[in-house]
Amino acid sequence: MKITKIFLALMIAVSMSACSTMQIGGHTLTGKDTIRIINTAKNVTMITKPGVIEEMNTGIKNVFGYNKNVR
């Protein structure tokens, strides 16, 4: 586990350095993309089924105008 964290920190440090663009399978990965991927991975664990259902209900109400806050 400790080796994995060290490897991840090293990869982030290299990707955010002056030569920060890396070619991976024809796509360019920059330091900004790396940070976005890490933040997304952290936020995915906070998604719950009741939260998804609530967001779907709110979206449907907004689309069809059932919500009093939508004009």
C-alpha positions in Angstrom: 0.0 0.0 0.0 2.8 2.4 0.8 4.6 1.6 -2.5 1.4 2.4 -4.3 1.0 5.8 -2.6 4.7 6.6 -3.4 4.2 5.6 -7.0 1.1 7.7 -7.4 2.8 10.7 -5.8 5.7 10.3 -8.2 3.4 10.0 -11.2 1.6 13.2 -10.2 4.8 15.0 -9.6 6.1 14.1 -13.1 2.8 14.9 -14.8 2.7 18.4 -13.1 6.4 19.2 -14.0 7.6 21.3 -16.9 7.2 18.4 -19.3 3.7 17.7 -18.1 2.2 16.3 -21.2 2.3 12.6 -21.6 1.0 10.6 -24.6 -1.2 7.7 -23.6 -2.8 5.8 -26.4 -3.0 8.8 -28.7 -4.4 11.1 -26.1 -2.5 13.8 -24.2 -2.7 13.7 -20.4 -1.8 16.9 -18.6 -1.5 17.8 -14.9 -4.9 19.3 -14.9 -6.4 16.1 -16.3 -4.6 14.1 -13.6 -6.1 16.3 -10.8 -9.6 16.1 -12.4 -9.3 12.2 -12.5 -8.3 12.0 -8.8 -11.1 14.4 -7.7 -13.6 12.4 -9.7 -12.4 9.1 -8.1 -12.8 10.6 -4.6 -16.3 12.0 -5.4 -17.6 8.7 -6.9 -17.5 7.1 -3.4 -20.0 9.7 -2.1 -22.8 8.8 -4.6 -25.7 7.0 -2.9 -28.8 5.5 -4.3 -31.2 7.8 -2.4 -29.2 10.8 -3.7 -29.4 9.6 -7.3 -33.2 9.1 -7.0 -33.6 12.6 -5.5 -31.6 14.1 -8.4 -33.7 12.3 -10.9 -36.9 13.4 -9.3 -35.7 17.0 -9.2 -34.6 16.9 -12.8 -37.9 15.5 -14.0 -39.8 18.2 -12.0 -37.6 20.9 -13.5 -38.1 19.6 -17.1 -41.9 19.3 -16.8 -42.3 22.5 -14.7 -43.7 20.8 -11.6 -41.2 22.5 -9.3 -42.4 25.9 -7.9 -38.9 27.4 -8.2 -38.9 27.0 -12.0 -40.7 29.7 -14.0 
